[in-house]
Amino acid sequence: MVRMPFETQLVALCLHGVIALAWMGGLVRVSWTREPELRATLLGAAVAWPAVFFVLRLLGLAEVPEALAVVRAGAWAHALVAAGPALTGLGALLAGGTCVIFLLQEAWPVVRSFRARHRAPRLHDDRLDASLERVLGRYAVAGVRRARGRRPEIRCLECEPPLAALDGFAQPCVLLSRGLLRQLDDDELDGVVAHELAHLFQDGNVGVLLLWIARALQAPSPAALVAFRLLVDAREEACDRMAARVTGKPASLASALLRVYEAGVRDVERERATLKQARARVLRRGETYVTRMRVRALLDHPVTPAPRTALALWASALLGALLWGIG
C-alpha cells in the first residue's frame, strides 16, 4: 500500500471539499432549488465523498492511474511547500483556524446539547402521548412508514429552555422541554412532533452520526465547513416540508418556530456575563436569518413534489467518479 505524505493528503482533502461543494452547489442552484429533500441529499454527498476518499488515502487504496488522473494533489502540495514558509504557514493557519471553528461552533454546541438532554428527567406526558398518536396516524395516512426499528417514543424533559430533538438510535425518542410544551397549542405541538419524526423517517440519528463523522474527518477543510452548514439548514427545511405535508398545517409549524426563536431571544437577554452574552448574540443573528427563511419557505411553498431520488443518486455517483480522479 502506498500512503500519501501528510501535506499531500491535506491538500487533496481541501481540493475534494472545494470540488464537491462547487459540484453539488451548482446542481442545487441550477435545477432543484425548491426541493429541500434533494438539496439535503446532494449536500450530504458533498460532505460524505471527500471523507470516504480521505480514509481510502489513509489506507493506501486511492491511487489513481496516471492516464485517468484529473488533478494530482501531490503536485499541488509540492508547489505549496516549494513556494516558501510564508505561503505554507498561511495554509497551515487557514487549516488550523478552520479546525478551531469546527470545535467551537459545531462540536462543542452538540456536546452541550447532548449533555443537557441527558441531565434533565424524562417523564411521560399525556398531551405529548396524544400528539404522537395523532402525528403517527397522519404519517400512516400519507403513506410514510419507517422501514425498520422500534416504534418511536415521546418524553417531556423537565427543563425550561425551549428544546425539541430526536434522541436515540435503536429506540428513537422525541424529546420536548416543559418550557416549550407550555408555549405551544395542539396544532403547533403536532407540527413540532411531525418535524422531529421527519428526521427519523428520513435517515434517523444513524445518518446524522455518519455525517458528523465525515465532517469531523474534514475538520481542516474550509469547504467542508460551508457544505456542512448548508446541509444542516437543508435538512431542517426538508423536515419542515415533510411535517407540513403530513399535518397539512404549515402555518402552525411556522408559528412554533417563531415561538422557539422568541424564547431564545429572551434567554440571550437574561445572560449577565458580557462575553457570554456577546457570543450568544452573534449566534442569535445567524439563527434569526435561518428562522426567517424556514418560516418564509413554509408559508410560501408549503408543499413540494416527491423527491427525485434517482437523480440525486446519479449526481452523487458522478461526483464520486470525479473525486476519484483527484489523488
Secondary structure, DSSP 8 states (H G I E B T S, - for coil): -----HHHHHHHHHHHHHHHHHHHHHHHHHT-TT-HHHHHHHHHHHHHHHHHHHHHHHTT-----GGG-SB-HHHHHHHHHHT-HHHHHHHHHHHHHHHHHIIIIIIHHHHHHHHHHHHS-EE--HHHHHHHHHHHHHHHHTT---SSS---EEEEES-SS--EEEE-SSS-EEEEEHHHHHH--HHHHHHHHHHHHHHHHHTHHHHHHHHHHHHHHTTT-HHHHHHHHHHHHHHHHHHHHHHHHHHS-HHHHHHHHHHHHHHHHHHHHH--SHHHHHHHHHHHHHHHHHHHHHHHHHHH--------HHHHHHHHHHHHHHHHTB-
